[in-house]
């Protein structure tokens, strides 16, 4: 996976690390990525899965394709939320 911008980081939340990235993402079962953000995302390859009411930090949930995520990485700061 190529990263197009310098504002990409890997965060290990189990180790107490925090992020200020605009978009957080993890790999999703069945392909694509699960994305959480305060931003209103729209476009090809982006589908909203949650309005934030069930998220602990009220972040909206989206399912995005790999191509859509690569485009988002060029526009916003992103963080991969790694699990140990």
Secondary structure, 3 states (H helix, E strand, C coil): CCCCCCCEEEEEHHHCCCCCCCEEEEECCCCCEEEEECCCCCCCCEEEEECCCCCCCCCEEEEECHHHHHHHHHHCCEEEEECC
